[in-house]
Amino acid sequence: MQTFDYTFTVDAPLTAVSTFHHNTSVLKTLTPPPIVAQIHHFDPMGEGAVADFTLWFGPLPVRWQAVHSNVSINGFTDTQQSGPLKSWQHTHRFTAVSPHTTQIHEHIKYEHDTGWRGVLSRLLFAKPGLYMLFTARKLITRYHLKKEHRDGK
């Protein structure tokens, strides 16, 4: 089992960060080009909520189903029920650093399959790729939370 951790701060209160991440359209918002997220079904965020989606890596579709647990204002965990890896558990944690600053910590435990499926998942979900993905997500998160604050949402 491998792990990946990524931590950053945003200039937004904990409630704004939590609301942003609990929105069922956030996966599309946080998916940077050239990847495209196609949502098939996403239950309202809560304990046991199911997200069924396809990530398009160019012409390559990767179908995924995740179940959410430990849902609170301080974060949640999404666990792959079916998808491209042998296992994937992604914990999102939000911690108030001050009334207007929140730390976001992403912790992923994952395991690749063996054989050809494992080759594909190692290409798509290697640590350098995860680092680039979460760096993009950091920038996207900061942009949208700043925009929401500016627009008074």
N, CA, C and O atoms as a GROMACS GRO file, in nm:
protein
  612
    1MET      N    1   0.085  -0.118   0.000
    1MET     CA    2   0.000   0.000   0.000
    1MET      C    3   0.090   0.124   0.000
    1MET      O    4   0.183   0.134   0.080
    2GLN      N    5   0.061   0.216  -0.090
    2GLN     CA    6   0.136   0.341  -0.098
    2GLN      C    7   0.053   0.454  -0.039
    2GLN      O    8  -0.069   0.443  -0.026
    3THR      N    9   0.121   0.563  -0.003
    3THR     CA   10   0.050   0.681   0.047
    3THR      C   11   0.099   0.805  -0.026
    3THR      O   12   0.211   0.810  -0.078
    4PHE      N   13   0.013   0.904  -0.029
    4PHE     CA   14   0.045   1.034  -0.087
    4PHE      C   15  -0.020   1.138   0.003
    4PHE      O   16  -0.138   1.127   0.037
    5ASP      N   17   0.058   1.241   0.040
    5ASP     CA   18   0.006   1.350   0.123
    5ASP      C   19   0.034   1.483   0.056
    5ASP      O   20   0.138   1.503  -0.006
    6TYR      N   21  -0.062   1.574   0.069
    6TYR     CA   22  -0.047   1.708   0.013
    6TYR      C   23  -0.122   1.803   0.105
    6TYR      O   24  -0.240   1.782   0.134
    7THR      N   25  -0.053   1.908   0.151
    7THR     CA   26  -0.112   2.004   0.244
    7THR      C   27  -0.090   2.145   0.193
    7THR      O   28   0.017   2.178   0.144
    8PHE      N   29  -0.194   2.227   0.205
    8PHE     CA   30  -0.183   2.368   0.167
    8PHE      C   31  -0.285   2.449   0.247
    8PHE      O   32  -0.375   2.392   0.310
    9THR      N   33  -0.272   2.579   0.245
    9THR     CA   34  -0.366   2.666   0.314
    9THR      C   35  -0.439   2.754   0.212
    9THR      O   36  -0.388   2.781   0.103
   10VAL      N   37  -0.558   2.796   0.251
   10VAL     CA   38  -0.637   2.889   0.170
   10VAL      C   39  -0.682   3.003   0.260
   10VAL      O   40  -0.704   2.986   0.379
   11ASP      N   41  -0.697   3.119   0.200
   11ASP     CA   42  -0.747   3.236   0.272
   11ASP      C   43  -0.899   3.234   0.270
   11ASP      O   44  -0.962   3.310   0.197
   12ALA      N   45  -0.955   3.146   0.349
   12ALA     CA   46  -1.100   3.131   0.359
   12ALA      C   47  -1.132   3.063   0.491
   12ALA      O   48  -1.055   2.981   0.540
   13PRO      N   49  -1.247   3.097   0.550
   13PRO     CA   50  -1.285   3.032   0.675
   13PRO      C   51  -1.320   2.884   0.653
   13PRO      O   52  -1.353   2.843   0.542
   14LEU      N   53  -1.312   2.809   0.759
   14LEU     CA   54  -1.341   2.665   0.756
   14LEU      C   55  -1.478   2.637   0.693
   14LEU      O   56  -1.490   2.544   0.613
   15THR      N   57  -1.579   2.714   0.728
   15THR     CA   58  -1.714   2.689   0.675
   15THR      C   59  -1.718   2.703   0.523
   15THR      O   60  -1.785   2.625   0.456
   16ALA      N   61  -1.646   2.801   0.468
   16ALA     CA   62  -1.643   2.820   0.322
   16ALA      C   63  -1.572   2.704   0.254
   16ALA      O   64  -1.616   2.657   0.149
   17VAL      N   65  -1.462   2.659   0.312
   17VAL     CA   66  -1.386   2.546   0.256
   17VAL      C   67  -1.472   2.420   0.258
   17VAL      O   68  -1.476   2.345   0.160
   18SER      N   69  -1.539   2.396   0.369
   18SER     CA   70  -1.623   2.278   0.382
   18SER      C   71  -1.739   2.282   0.283
   18SER      O   72  -1.768   2.183   0.216
   19THR      N   73  -1.805   2.396   0.273
   19THR     CA   74  -1.917   2.411   0.178
   19THR      C   75  -1.871   2.387   0.035
   19THR      O   76  -1.939   2.318  -0.041
   20PHE      N   77  -1.757   2.443  -0.001
   20PHE     CA   78  -1.701   2.426  -0.136
   20PHE      C   79  -1.678   2.278  -0.166
   20PHE      O   80  -1.716   2.229  -0.272
   21HIS      N   81  -1.614   2.207  -0.073
   21HIS     CA   82  -1.580   2.066  -0.096
   21HIS      C   83  -1.699   1.971  -0.085
   21HIS      O   84  -1.695   1.860  -0.138
   22HIS      N   85  -1.805   2.012  -0.017
   22HIS     CA   86  -1.923   1.927  -0.004
   22HIS      C   87  -2.020   1.944  -0.122
   22HIS      O   88  -2.117   1.870  -0.132
   23ASN      N   89  -1.994   2.038  -0.210
   23ASN     CA   90  -2.078   2.059  -0.328
   23ASN      C   91  -2.056   1.942  -0.424
   23ASN      O   92  -1.943   1.905  -0.452
   24THR      N   93  -2.164   1.884  -0.474
   24THR     CA   94  -2.151   1.766  -0.559
   24THR      C   95  -2.091   1.795  -0.696
   24THR      O   96  -2.055   1.702  -0.768
   25SER      N   97  -2.078   1.922  -0.733
   25SER     CA   98  -2.014   1.955  -0.862
   25SER      C   99  -1.865   1.983  -0.846
   25SER      O  100  -1.797   2.015  -0.944
   26VAL      N  101  -1.813   1.972  -0.723
   26VAL     CA  102  -1.674   2.009  -0.698
   26VAL      C  103  -1.575   1.920  -0.774
   26VAL      O  104  -1.467   1.967  -0.811
   27LEU      N  105  -1.609   1.796  -0.798
   27LEU     CA  106  -1.516   1.708  -0.871
   27LEU      C  107  -1.488   1.764  -1.010
   27LEU      O  108  -1.374   1.765  -1.054
   28LYS      N  109  -1.592   1.810  -1.078
   28LYS     CA  110  -1.573   1.871  -1.211
   28LYS      C  111  -1.489   1.998  -1.199
   28LYS      O  112  -1.400   2.023  -1.281
   29THR      N  113  -1.518   2.078  -1.096
   29THR     CA  114  -1.446   2.204  -1.075
   29THR      C  115  -1.298   2.178  -1.050
   29THR      O  116  -1.213   2.250  -1.102
   30LEU      N  117  -1.267   2.077  -0.970
   30LEU     CA  118  -1.129   2.052  -0.928
   30LEU      C  119  -1.049   1.964  -1.025
   30LEU      O  120  -0.930   1.940  -1.002
   31THR      N  121  -1.111   1.917  -1.131
   31THR     CA  122  -1.040   1.832  -1.227
   31THR      C  123  -0.976   1.920  -1.334
   31THR      O  124  -1.046   1.981  -1.414
   32PRO      N  125  -0.842   1.926  -1.335
   32PRO     CA  126  -0.774   2.017  -1.429
   32PRO      C  127  -0.761   1.956  -1.568
   32PRO      O  128  -0.751   1.834  -1.583
   33PRO      N  129  -0.761   2.042  -1.670
   33PRO     CA  130  -0.732   1.992  -1.805
   33PRO      C  131  -0.591   1.933  -1.806
   33PRO      O  132  -0.504   1.981  -1.734
   34PRO      N  133  -0.568   1.833  -1.884
   34PRO     CA  134  -0.651   1.779  -1.991
   34PRO      C  135  -0.747   1.670  -1.946
   34PRO      O  136  -0.813   1.608  -2.030
   35ILE      N  137  -0.758   1.645  -1.816
   35ILE     CA  138  -0.852   1.545  -1.765
   35ILE      C  139  -0.992   1.608  -1.762
   35ILE      O  140  -1.007   1.726  -1.729
   36VAL      N  141  -1.092   1.530  -1.796
   36VAL     CA  142  -1.230   1.576  -1.791
   36VAL      C  143  -1.308   1.480  -1.701
   36VAL      O  144  -1.300   1.358  -1.717
   37ALA      N  145  -1.385   1.536  -1.607
   37ALA     CA  146  -1.469   1.454  -1.519
   37ALA      C  147  -1.612   1.457  -1.571
   37ALA      O  148  -1.671   1.563  -1.588
   38GLN      N  149  -1.666   1.340  -1.594
   38GLN     CA  150  -1.805   1.325  -1.637
   38GLN      C  151  -1.881   1.259  -1.521
   38GLN      O  152  -1.853   1.145  -1.486
   39ILE      N  153  -1.975   1.332  -1.462
   39ILE     CA  154  -2.051   1.281  -1.347
   39ILE      C  155  -2.173   1.205  -1.398
   39ILE      O  156  -2.253   1.260  -1.474
   40HIS      N  157  -2.187   1.080  -1.357
   40HIS     CA  158  -2.305   1.001  -1.392
   40HIS      C  159  -2.410   1.011  -1.282
   40HIS      O  160  -2.530   1.021  -1.309
   41HIS      N  161  -2.364   1.009  -1.158
   41HIS     CA  162  -2.454   1.019  -1.042
   41HIS      C  163  -2.369   1.062  -0.922
   41HIS      O  164  -2.258   1.013  -0.902
   42PHE      N  165  -2.423   1.154  -0.843
   42PHE     CA  166  -2.352   1.198  -0.722
   42PHE      C  167  -2.458   1.227  -0.617
   42PHE      O  168  -2.530   1.326  -0.627
   43ASP      N  169  -2.467   1.141  -0.515
   43ASP     CA  170  -2.560   1.164  -0.405
   43ASP      C  171  -2.523   1.294  -0.334
   43ASP      O  172  -2.406   1.332  -0.334
   44PRO      N  173  -2.621   1.362  -0.271
   44PRO     CA  174  -2.585   1.476  -0.186
   44PRO      C  175  -2.483   1.429  -0.082
   44PRO      O  176  -2.495   1.320  -0.027
   45MET      N  177  -2.384   1.514  -0.055
   45MET     CA  178  -2.276   1.475   0.035
   45MET      C  179  -2.329   1.440   0.173
   45MET      O  180  -2.400   1.519   0.236
   46GLY      N  181  -2.294   1.322   0.218
   46GLY     CA  182  -2.334   1.273   0.349
   46GLY      C  183  -2.275   1.134   0.367
   46GLY      O  184  -2.213   1.079   0.276
   47GLU      N  185  -2.296   1.079   0.484
   47GLU     CA  186  -2.244   0.945   0.515
   47GLU      C  187  -2.303   0.844   0.416
   47GLU      O  188  -2.425   0.833   0.404
   48GLY      N  189  -2.217   0.770   0.348
   48GLY     CA  190  -2.261   0.669   0.253
   48GLY      C  191  -2.294   0.721   0.114
   48GLY      O  192  -2.338   0.645   0.028
   49ALA      N  193  -2.274   0.851   0.090
   49ALA     CA  194  -2.304   0.909  -0.042
   49ALA      C  195  -2.217   0.842  -0.148
   49ALA      O  196  -2.098   0.820  -0.127
   50VAL      N  197  -2.278   0.812  -0.262
   50VAL     CA  198  -2.209   0.745  -0.372
   50VAL      C  199  -2.186   0.844  -0.485
   50VAL      O  200  -2.276   0.919  -0.523
   51ALA      N  201  -2.064   0.843  -0.538
   51ALA     CA  202  -2.030   0.921  -0.656
   51ALA      C  203  -1.991   0.823  -0.766
   51ALA      O  204  -1.904   0.739  -0.747
   52ASP      N  205  -2.057   0.836  -0.880
   52ASP     CA  206  -2.030   0.749  -0.995
   52ASP      C  207  -1.990   0.840  -1.110
   52ASP      O  208  -2.069   0.924  -1.153
   53PHE      N  209  -1.868   0.825  -1.159
   53PHE     CA  210  -1.817   0.919  -1.259
   53PHE      C  211  -1.715   0.851  -1.349
   53PHE      O  212  -1.667   0.741  -1.321
   54THR      N  213  -1.683   0.919  -1.458
   54THR     CA  214  -1.577   0.876  -1.549
   54THR      C  215  -1.476   0.989  -1.560
   54THR      O  216  -1.513   1.104  -1.584
   55LEU      N  217  -1.349   0.956  -1.543
   55LEU     CA  218  -1.241   1.051  -1.570
   55LEU      C  219  -1.189   1.020  -1.710
   55LEU      O  220  -1.151   0.907  -1.740
   56TRP      N  221  -1.189   1.120  -1.794
   56TRP     CA  222  -1.140   1.104  -1.931
   56TRP      C  223  -0.998   1.156  -1.938
   56TRP      O  224  -0.974   1.276  -1.918
   57PHE      N  225  -0.905   1.068  -1.967
   57PHE     CA  226  -0.766   1.104  -1.991
   57PHE      C  227  -0.749   1.104  -2.142
   57PHE      O  228  -0.708   1.005  -2.202
   58GLY      N  229  -0.783   1.219  -2.205
   58GLY     CA  230  -0.789   1.223  -2.351
   58GLY      C  231  -0.900   1.130  -2.396
   58GLY      O  232  -1.013   1.142  -2.347
   59PRO      N  233  -0.871   1.037  -2.489
   59PRO     CA  234  -0.976   0.946  -2.536
   59PRO      C  235  -0.999   0.825  -2.444
   59PRO      O  236  -1.086   0.743  -2.471
   60LEU      N  237  -0.921   0.815  -2.335
   60LEU     CA  238  -0.928   0.698  -2.247
   60LEU      C  239  -1.025   0.723  -2.131
   60LEU      O  240  -0.998   0.807  -2.046
   61PRO      N  241  -1.138   0.650  -2.126
   61PRO     CA  242  -1.231   0.666  -2.014
   61PRO      C  243  -1.192   0.576  -1.896
   61PRO      O  244  -1.160   0.458  -1.915
   62VAL      N  245  -1.195   0.632  -1.775
   62VAL     CA  246  -1.166   0.555  -1.654
   62VAL      C  247  -1.287   0.569  -1.563
   62VAL      O  248  -1.308   0.674  -1.502
   63ARG      N  249  -1.366   0.464  -1.554
   63ARG     CA  250  -1.489   0.465  -1.473
   63ARG      C  251  -1.453   0.445  -1.326
   63ARG      O  252  -1.361   0.370  -1.294
   64TRP      N  253  -1.526   0.514  -1.237
   64TRP     CA  254  -1.494   0.513  -1.096
   64TRP      C  255  -1.622   0.524  -1.015
   64TRP      O  256  -1.714   0.597  -1.054
   65GLN      N  257  -1.629   0.453  -0.905
   65GLN     CA  258  -1.738   0.471  -0.810
   65GLN      C  259  -1.676   0.481  -0.672
   65GLN      O  260  -1.596   0.397  -0.632
   66ALA      N  261  -1.715   0.586  -0.600
   66ALA     CA  262  -1.660   0.610  -0.466
   66ALA      C  263  -1.774   0.624  -0.366
   66ALA      O  264  -1.882   0.672  -0.399
   67VAL      N  265  -1.748   0.580  -0.244
   67VAL     CA  266  -1.843   0.594  -0.133
   67VAL      C  267  -1.780   0.685  -0.029
   67VAL      O  268  -1.661   0.673   0.002
   68HIS      N  269  -1.860   0.779   0.024
   68HIS     CA  270  -1.810   0.878   0.120
   68HIS      C  271  -1.842   0.837   0.263
   68HIS      O  272  -1.947   0.781   0.292
   69SER      N  273  -1.747   0.865   0.352
   69SER     CA  274  -1.764   0.835   0.494
   69SER      C  275  -1.696   0.943   0.577
   69SER      O  276  -1.624   1.028   0.525
   70ASN      N  277  -1.720   0.938   0.708
   70ASN     CA  278  -1.661   1.034   0.802
   70ASN      C  279  -1.686   1.178   0.756
   70ASN      O  280  -1.597   1.262   0.764
   71VAL      N  281  -1.807   1.204   0.708
   71VAL     CA  282  -1.842   1.336   0.653
   71VAL      C  283  -1.873   1.432   0.767
   71VAL      O  284  -1.961   1.406   0.849
   72SER      N  285  -1.800   1.544   0.770
   72SER     CA  286  -1.824   1.648   0.870
   72SER      C  287  -1.775   1.781   0.813
   72SER      O  288  -1.724   1.786   0.701
   73ILE      N  289  -1.791   1.886   0.890
   73ILE     CA  290  -1.740   2.017   0.848
   73ILE      C  291  -1.588   2.013   0.832
   73ILE      O  292  -1.532   2.094   0.758
   74ASN      N  293  -1.522   1.919   0.900
   74ASN     CA  294  -1.376   1.909   0.895
   74ASN      C  295  -1.324   1.815   0.788
   74ASN      O  296  -1.205   1.786   0.784
   75GLY      N  297  -1.414   1.766   0.700
   75GLY     CA  298  -1.367   1.685   0.589
   75GLY      C  299  -1.449   1.561   0.566
   75GLY      O  300  -1.562   1.549   0.613
   76PHE      N  301  -1.391   1.468   0.492
   76PHE     CA  302  -1.458   1.343   0.458
   76PHE      C  303  -1.356   1.249   0.395
   76PHE      O  304  -1.244   1.289   0.363
   77THR      N  305  -1.396   1.125   0.377
   77THR     CA  306  -1.314   1.025   0.310
   77THR      C  307  -1.394   0.968   0.194
   77THR      O  308  -1.511   0.933   0.210
   78ASP      N  309  -1.330   0.957   0.078
   78ASP     CA  310  -1.393   0.885  -0.033
   78ASP      C  311  -1.311   0.760  -0.060
   78ASP      O  312  -1.188   0.765  -0.072
   79THR      N  313  -1.381   0.648  -0.069
   79THR     CA  314  -1.318   0.518  -0.088
   79THR      C  315  -1.367   0.458  -0.219
   79THR      O  316  -1.488   0.448  -0.242
   80GLN      N  317  -1.273   0.419  -0.303
   80GLN     CA  318  -1.310   0.357  -0.431
   80GLN      C  319  -1.384   0.226  -0.405
   80GLN      O  320  -1.332   0.136  -0.339
   81GLN      N  321  -1.506   0.218  -0.458
   81GLN     CA  322  -1.581   0.093  -0.452
   81GLN      C  323  -1.552   0.010  -0.577
   81GLN      O  324  -1.542  -0.112  -0.571
   82SER      N  325  -1.538   0.080  -0.689
   82SER     CA  326  -1.493   0.016  -0.812
   82SER      C  327  -1.418   0.121  -0.892
   82SER      O  328  -1.452   0.239  -0.887
   83GLY      N  329  -1.316   0.078  -0.964
   83GLY     CA  330  -1.237   0.175  -1.038
   83GLY      C  331  -1.105   0.119  -1.086
   83GLY      O  332  -1.087  -0.002  -1.094
   84PRO      N  333  -1.014   0.209  -1.119
   84PRO     CA  334  -0.891   0.169  -1.188
   84PRO      C  335  -0.781   0.109  -1.100
   84PRO      O  336  -0.686   0.051  -1.152
   85LEU      N  337  -0.793   0.122  -0.969
   85LEU     CA  338  -0.689   0.071  -0.880
   85LEU      C  339  -0.741  -0.046  -0.798
   85LEU      O  340  -0.862  -0.069  -0.790
   86LYS      N  341  -0.649  -0.120  -0.739
   86LYS     CA  342  -0.690  -0.228  -0.649
   86LYS      C  343  -0.762  -0.168  -0.529
   86LYS      O  344  -0.863  -0.220  -0.483
   87SER      N  345  -0.708  -0.056  -0.477
   87SER     CA  346  -0.775   0.017  -0.369
   87SER      C  347  -0.733   0.163  -0.371
   87SER      O  348  -0.623   0.197  -0.416
   88TRP      N  349  -0.822   0.249  -0.323
   88TRP     CA  350  -0.798   0.394  -0.317
   88TRP      C  351  -0.885   0.449  -0.205
   88TRP      O  352  -1.007   0.433  -0.206
   89GLN      N  353  -0.821   0.513  -0.108
   89GLN     CA  354  -0.893   0.579   0.000
   89GLN      C  355  -0.834   0.718   0.017
   89GLN      O  356  -0.716   0.734   0.049
   90HIS      N  357  -0.917   0.820  -0.006
   90HIS     CA  358  -0.872   0.959  -0.008
   90HIS      C  359  -0.942   1.034   0.105
   90HIS      O  360  -1.064   1.051   0.104
   91THR      N  361  -0.863   1.079   0.202
   91THR     CA  362  -0.916   1.155   0.315
   91THR      C  363  -0.884   1.302   0.296
   91THR      O  364  -0.769   1.340   0.274
   92HIS      N  365  -0.988   1.384   0.304
   92HIS     CA  366  -0.977   1.530   0.293
   92HIS      C  367  -0.999   1.585   0.434
   92HIS      O  368  -1.103   1.558   0.495
   93ARG      N  369  -0.904   1.660   0.487
   93ARG     CA  370  -0.917   1.718   0.621
   93ARG      C  371  -0.902   1.869   0.612
   93ARG      O  372  -0.810   1.920   0.548
   94PHE      N  373  -0.994   1.940   0.679
   94PHE     CA  374  -0.994   2.086   0.681
   94PHE      C  375  -0.977   2.130   0.826
   94PHE      O  376  -1.054   2.090   0.914
   95THR      N  377  -0.876   2.214   0.851
   95THR     CA  378  -0.846   2.262   0.986
   95THR      C  379  -0.836   2.413   0.985
   95THR      O  380  -0.759   2.470   0.908
   96ALA      N  381  -0.914   2.478   1.071
   96ALA     CA  382  -0.907   2.624   1.083
   96ALA      C  383  -0.774   2.662   1.145
   96ALA      O  384  -0.741   2.618   1.256
   97VAL      N  385  -0.697   2.744   1.075
   97VAL     CA  386  -0.570   2.795   1.126
   97VAL      C  387  -0.596   2.928   1.197
   97VAL      O  388  -0.530   2.961   1.296
   98SER      N  389  -0.692   3.004   1.144
   98SER     CA  390  -0.739   3.129   1.202
   98SER      C  391  -0.883   3.146   1.154
   98SER      O  392  -0.931   3.062   1.077
   99PRO      N  393  -0.953   3.251   1.197
   99PRO     CA  394  -1.091   3.268   1.150
   99PRO      C  395  -1.104   3.280   0.998
   99PRO      O  396  -1.211   3.254   0.943
  100HIS      N  397  -0.996   3.320   0.930
  100HIS     CA  398  -1.004   3.342   0.786
  100HIS      C  399  -0.902   3.260   0.706
  100HIS      O  400  -0.880   3.287   0.588
  101THR      N  401  -0.841   3.161   0.769
  101THR     CA  402  -0.743   3.076   0.700
  101THR      C  403  -0.769   2.930   0.739
  101THR      O  404  -0.790   2.898   0.856
  102THR      N  405  -0.768   2.844   0.638
  102THR     CA  406  -0.793   2.702   0.660
  102THR      C  407  -0.684   2.620   0.594
  102THR      O  408  -0.642   2.647   0.482
  103GLN      N  409  -0.638   2.518   0.666
  103GLN     CA  410  -0.543   2.423   0.610
  103GLN      C  411  -0.621   2.306   0.552
  103GLN      O  412  -0.712   2.253   0.615
  104ILE      N  413  -0.582   2.266   0.431
  104ILE     CA  414  -0.642   2.150   0.365
  104ILE      C  415  -0.533   2.043   0.356
  104ILE      O  416  -0.425   2.067   0.301
  105HIS      N  417  -0.564   1.926   0.409
  105HIS     CA  418  -0.468   1.815   0.403
  105HIS      C  419  -0.534   1.700   0.327
  105HIS      O  420  -0.642   1.655   0.363
  106GLU      N  421  -0.467   1.655   0.223
  106GLU     CA  422  -0.513   1.544   0.141
  106GLU      C  423  -0.424   1.423   0.172
  106GLU      O  424  -0.302   1.431   0.160
  107HIS      N  425  -0.485   1.314   0.212
  107HIS     CA  426  -0.410   1.191   0.242
  107HIS      C  427  -0.473   1.077   0.161
  107HIS      O  428  -0.592   1.050   0.172
  108ILE      N  429  -0.391   1.012   0.080
  108ILE     CA  430  -0.440   0.904  -0.005
  108ILE      C  431  -0.362   0.776   0.026
  108ILE      O  432  -0.238   0.776   0.028
  109LYS      N  433  -0.435   0.668   0.050
  109LYS     CA  434  -0.377   0.534   0.058
  109LYS      C  435  -0.426   0.460  -0.065
  109LYS      O  436  -0.546   0.454  -0.090
  110TYR      N  437  -0.333   0.404  -0.142
  110TYR     CA  438  -0.374   0.338  -0.265
  110TYR      C  439  -0.285   0.220  -0.296
  110TYR      O  440  -0.171   0.209  -0.249
  111GLU      N  441  -0.341   0.130  -0.377
  111GLU     CA  442  -0.267   0.011  -0.418
  111GLU      C  443  -0.302  -0.019  -0.563
  111GLU      O  444  -0.418  -0.018  -0.603
  112HIS      N  445  -0.198  -0.045  -0.640
  112HIS     CA  446  -0.217  -0.078  -0.782
  112HIS      C  447  -0.248  -0.226  -0.798
  112HIS      O  448  -0.205  -0.310  -0.718
  113ASP      N  449  -0.325  -0.257  -0.903
  113ASP     CA  450  -0.349  -0.396  -0.940
  113ASP      C  451  -0.222  -0.456  -0.999
  113ASP      O  452  -0.124  -0.385  -1.023
  114THR      N  453  -0.225  -0.585  -1.021
  114THR     CA  454  -0.117  -0.652  -1.093
  114THR      C  455  -0.156  -0.661  -1.240
  114THR      O  456  -0.271  -0.631  -1.276
  115GLY      N  457  -0.065  -0.700  -1.324
  115GLY     CA  458  -0.095  -0.720  -1.465
  115GLY      C  459  -0.117  -0.590  -1.540
  115GLY      O  460  -0.068  -0.484  -1.500
  116TRP      N  461  -0.192  -0.599  -1.650
  116TRP     CA  462  -0.213  -0.483  -1.737
  116TRP      C  463  -0.289  -0.371  -1.668
  116TRP      O  464  -0.261  -0.254  -1.691
  117ARG      N  465  -0.385  -0.406  -1.582
  117ARG     CA  466  -0.459  -0.303  -1.507
  117ARG      C  467  -0.363  -0.222  -1.420
  117ARG      O  468  -0.377  -0.101  -1.406
  118GLY      N  469  -0.267  -0.290  -1.361
  118GLY     CA  470  -0.170  -0.223  -1.277
  118GLY      C  471  -0.078  -0.132  -1.356
  118GLY      O  472  -0.039  -0.025  -1.308
  119VAL      N  473  -0.044  -0.173  -1.477
  119VAL     CA  474   0.039  -0.088  -1.563
  119VAL      C  475  -0.035   0.042  -1.591
  119VAL      O  476   0.024   0.150  -1.582
  120LEU      N  477  -0.162   0.033  -1.626
  120LEU     CA  478  -0.242   0.152  -1.655
  120LEU      C  479  -0.253   0.242  -1.533
  120LEU      O  480  -0.233   0.363  -1.544
  121SER      N  481  -0.285   0.186  -1.417
  121SER     CA  482  -0.301   0.269  -1.297
  121SER      C  483  -0.168   0.331  -1.254
  121SER      O  484  -0.167   0.443  -1.202
  122ARG      N  485  -0.057   0.261  -1.276
  122ARG     CA  486   0.073   0.318  -1.242
  122ARG      C  487   0.107   0.436  -1.334
  122ARG      O  488   0.171   0.532  -1.291
  123LEU      N  489   0.064   0.428  -1.459
  123LEU     CA  490   0.086   0.540  -1.552
  123LEU      C  491   0.000   0.660  -1.515
  123LEU      O  492   0.047   0.774  -1.516
  124LEU      N  493  -0.126   0.635  -1.482
  124LEU     CA  494  -0.220   0.744  -1.456
  124LEU      C  495  -0.210   0.800  -1.314
  124LEU      O  496  -0.239   0.917  -1.292
  125PHE      N  497  -0.170   0.717  -1.218
  125PHE     CA  498  -0.172   0.758  -1.078
  125PHE      C  499  -0.037   0.737  -1.010
  125PHE      O  500  -0.030   0.684  -0.899
  126ALA      N  501   0.069   0.778  -1.076
  126ALA     CA  502   0.204   0.776  -1.017
  126ALA      C  503   0.219   0.901  -0.930
  126ALA      O  504   0.148   0.999  -0.949
  127LYS      N  505   0.311   0.897  -0.834
  127LYS     CA  506   0.328   1.010  -0.742
  127LYS      C  507   0.356   1.143  -0.812
  127LYS      O  508   0.298   1.244  -0.771
  128PRO      N  509   0.440   1.149  -0.916
  128PRO     CA  510   0.458   1.279  -0.984
  128PRO      C  511   0.328   1.333  -1.043
  128PRO      O  512   0.302   1.453  -1.039
  129GLY      N  513   0.246   1.244  -1.098
  129GLY     CA  514   0.117   1.285  -1.152
  129GLY      C  515   0.022   1.332  -1.043
  129GLY      O  516  -0.050   1.430  -1.061
  130LEU      N  517   0.021   1.262  -0.930
  130LEU     CA  518  -0.062   1.303  -0.817
  130LEU      C  519  -0.017   1.440  -0.765
  130LEU      O  520  -0.100   1.524  -0.732
  131TYR      N  521   0.114   1.461  -0.759
  131TYR     CA  522   0.165   1.590  -0.714
  131TYR      C  523   0.117   1.702  -0.807
  131TYR      O  524   0.074   1.807  -0.761
  132MET      N  525   0.125   1.680  -0.938
  132MET     CA  526   0.079   1.782  -1.034
  132MET      C  527  -0.072   1.802  -1.022
  132MET      O  528  -0.119   1.916  -1.026
  133LEU      N  529  -0.147   1.694  -1.007
  133LEU     CA  530  -0.292   1.704  -0.992
  133LEU      C  531  -0.329   1.787  -0.870
  133LEU      O  532  -0.414   1.876  -0.879
  134PHE      N  533  -0.266   1.759  -0.757
  134PHE     CA  534  -0.303   1.830  -0.635
  134PHE      C  535  -0.247   1.972  -0.630
  134PHE      O  536  -0.303   2.057  -0.561
  135THR      N  537  -0.140   1.998  -0.700
  135THR     CA  538  -0.094   2.137  -0.714
  135THR      C  539  -0.196   2.216  -0.794
  135THR      O  540  -0.229   2.329  -0.759
  136ALA      N  541  -0.247   2.157  -0.901
  136ALA     CA  542  -0.353   2.222  -0.979
  136ALA      C  543  -0.478   2.242  -0.894
  136ALA      O  544  -0.540   2.348  -0.899
  137ARG      N  545  -0.515   2.142  -0.817
  137ARG     CA  546  -0.633   2.153  -0.730
  137ARG      C  547  -0.616   2.264  -0.626
  137ARG      O  548  -0.711   2.334  -0.593
  138LYS      N  549  -0.495   2.278  -0.574
  138LYS     CA  550  -0.468   2.386  -0.479
  138LYS      C  551  -0.497   2.521  -0.544
  138LYS      O  552  -0.566   2.604  -0.486
  139LEU      N  553  -0.444   2.542  -0.664
  139LEU     CA  554  -0.464   2.669  -0.734
  139LEU      C  555  -0.611   2.691  -0.768
  139LEU      O  556  -0.662   2.802  -0.754
  140ILE      N  557  -0.679   2.587  -0.813
  140ILE     CA  558  -0.822   2.597  -0.846
  140ILE      C  559  -0.903   2.628  -0.720
  140ILE      O  560  -0.993   2.713  -0.724
  141THR      N  561  -0.874   2.560  -0.610
  141THR     CA  562  -0.945   2.584  -0.484
  141THR      C  563  -0.926   2.727  -0.438
  141THR      O  564  -1.023   2.795  -0.404
  142ARG      N  565  -0.803   2.775  -0.438
  142ARG     CA  566  -0.776   2.913  -0.397
  142ARG      C  567  -0.851   3.012  -0.485
  142ARG      O  568  -0.910   3.108  -0.436
  143TYR      N  569  -0.849   2.988  -0.616
  143TYR     CA  570  -0.917   3.078  -0.709
  143TYR      C  571  -1.067   3.084  -0.680
  143TYR      O  572  -1.124   3.193  -0.670
  144HIS      N  573  -1.130   2.969  -0.667
  144HIS     CA  574  -1.276   2.966  -0.648
  144HIS      C  575  -1.318   3.021  -0.512
  144HIS      O  576  -1.420   3.089  -0.501
  145LEU      N  577  -1.241   2.992  -0.407
  145LEU     CA  578  -1.277   3.046  -0.276
  145LEU      C  579  -1.257   3.197  -0.271
  145LEU      O  580  -1.334   3.268  -0.207
  146LYS      N  581  -1.154   3.246  -0.338
  146LYS     CA  582  -1.132   3.391  -0.345
  146LYS      C  583  -1.246   3.457  -0.424
  146LYS      O  584  -1.296   3.562  -0.385
  147LYS      N  585  -1.285   3.394  -0.535
  147LYS     CA  586  -1.394   3.445  -0.618
  147LYS      C  587  -1.526   3.447  -0.540
  147LYS      O  588  -1.600   3.545  -0.546
  148GLU      N  589  -1.555   3.340  -0.466
  148GLU     CA  590  -1.677   3.335  -0.385
  148GLU      C  591  -1.676   3.444  -0.280
  148GLU      O  592  -1.779   3.508  -0.256
  149HIS      N  593  -1.561   3.467  -0.217
  149HIS     CA  594  -1.550   3.572  -0.116
  149HIS      C  595  -1.572   3.709  -0.181
  149HIS      O  596  -1.645   3.793  -0.127
  150ARG      N  597  -1.510   3.730  -0.296
  150ARG     CA  598  -1.522   3.858  -0.368
  150ARG      C  599  -1.666   3.881  -0.413
  150ARG      O  600  -1.717   3.993  -0.408
  151ASP      N  601  -1.732   3.775  -0.458
  151ASP     CA  602  -1.870   3.786  -0.506
  151ASP      C  603  -1.972   3.786  -0.392
  151ASP      O  604  -2.092   3.802  -0.414
  152GLY      N  605  -1.923   3.767  -0.269
  152GLY     CA  606  -2.010   3.771  -0.152
  152GLY      C  607  -2.095   3.647  -0.131
  152GLY      O  608  -2.200   3.655  -0.068
  153LYS      N  609  -2.051   3.535  -0.182
  153LYS     CA  610  -2.128   3.409  -0.164
  153LYS      C  611  -2.094   3.343  -0.034
  153LYS      O  612  -2.148   3.237  -0.003
   0.00000   0.00000   0.00000
